[in-house]
């Protein structure tokens, strides 16, 4: 797909019987100070993704939001090479993935 697609009831229905968060990748603008991962200057979640998750592939994945992505702007290709591992809904996350998403204020 060359362009992002807006979420709609019709698009979500394409997931069929499974939760759409299991099969689609969702993106939204950075919420800045309204997000627990924003430290006042940058995205701590993007930093943890870029440093704690394993590299998926040496090549940058196709991405329709890279030009607007805060993680790419702050962490460059290190975030991109791990981004395919980031999903909204995971039914059985390994412990190391759970540690990545916890805000810095919560115990790891």
RAVENDA-V645176 format. One record per pair of residues at least 4 apart in sequence whose ideal C-beta (glycine too) atoms are under 8 Angstrom apart, sorted by sequence separation. I is the first residue (numbers start at 0). J is the second residue. D is the distance in Angstrom with one decimal. If there is no record, write none. Layout:
[[I:J:D] [I:J:D]]
This chain:
[[0:4:7.0] [6:10:5.7] [7:11:7.0] [8:12:6.2] [9:13:7.4] [14:18:7.0] [17:21:5.0] [18:22:8.0] [19:23:5.1] [30:34:4.1] [33:37:7.6] [37:41:7.5] [38:42:7.8] [41:45:7.3] [42:46:6.7] [43:47:6.4] [44:48:6.3] [45:49:6.2] [46:50:6.2] [47:51:4.9] [48:52:5.5] [56:60:6.8] [64:68:5.1] [68:72:6.5] [69:73:6.1] [70:74:5.5] [71:75:6.4] [74:78:3.9] [75:79:7.5] [76:80:5.9] [77:81:7.2] [78:82:6.0] [81:85:7.2] [92:96:4.5] [93:97:7.4] [94:98:6.5] [95:99:7.0] [96:100:7.1] [97:101:6.9] [101:105:4.5] [5:10:7.5] [6:11:6.5] [14:19:4.0] [17:22:6.1] [20:25:7.2] [29:34:7.2] [32:37:5.7] [37:42:6.0] [38:43:5.1] [41:46:6.8] [47:52:7.9] [55:60:7.3] [71:76:7.7] [73:78:7.5] [92:97:5.2] [101:106:7.7] [4:10:6.0] [13:19:8.0] [31:37:5.4] [36:42:5.6] [37:43:7.2] [59:65:8.0] [62:68:7.2] [65:71:5.1] [101:107:5.9] [14:21:7.3] [30:37:7.1] [32:39:7.1] [36:43:4.9] [71:78:5.8] [89:96:6.9] [11:19:4.7] [14:22:5.1] [29:37:7.3] [34:42:7.7] [36:44:3.7] [70:78:3.9] [71:79:5.9] [14:23:6.6] [36:45:7.7] [62:71:7.9] [70:79:7.7] [98:107:5.1] [68:78:7.7] [11:23:7.9] [70:82:7.1] [84:96:7.4] [10:23:7.8] [29:42:6.7] [65:79:6.9] [59:76:5.9] [62:79:6.6] [6:25:7.0] [60:79:6.4] [59:79:4.9] [60:80:7.7] [62:82:7.4] [49:70:7.1] [59:80:6.8] [48:70:6.6] [60:82:6.6] [3:26:6.8] [57:80:7.2] [60:83:5.5] [45:69:6.3] [56:80:6.5] [45:70:3.6] [49:74:4.0] [55:80:6.0] [48:74:7.7] [54:80:4.7] [55:81:6.2] [42:69:5.3] [46:73:7.4] [50:77:7.4] [54:81:6.3] [55:82:7.8] [56:83:7.7] [41:69:8.0] [42:70:6.3] [45:73:5.7] [46:74:6.5] [49:77:4.1] [53:81:7.1] [55:83:4.7] [45:74:5.5] [49:78:4.4] [52:81:4.2] [55:84:6.0] [48:78:5.8] [42:73:6.3] [53:84:7.5] [41:73:5.1] [49:81:6.3] [52:84:5.2] [45:78:5.5] [48:81:5.3] [52:85:7.7] [48:82:7.1] [48:84:7.8] [48:85:6.0] [26:64:5.0] [28:67:7.7] [29:69:4.5] [26:68:7.8] [52:95:7.9] [51:95:7.2] [52:96:7.3] [51:98:7.0] [52:99:6.0] [51:99:4.9] [48:99:6.2] [47:99:4.8] [47:100:7.8] [44:99:7.6] [44:100:6.8] [44:102:8.0] [43:102:7.3] [3:63:4.9] [43:103:5.5] [2:63:5.9] [3:64:6.4] [1:63:6.9] [24:86:7.4] [25:87:5.8] [0:63:6.8] [21:86:7.4] [38:103:7.3] [20:86:6.9] [36:102:5.9] [20:87:3.9] [21:88:5.3] [35:102:4.1] [36:103:8.0] [20:88:3.3] [21:90:7.5] [35:104:7.2] [18:88:5.4]]
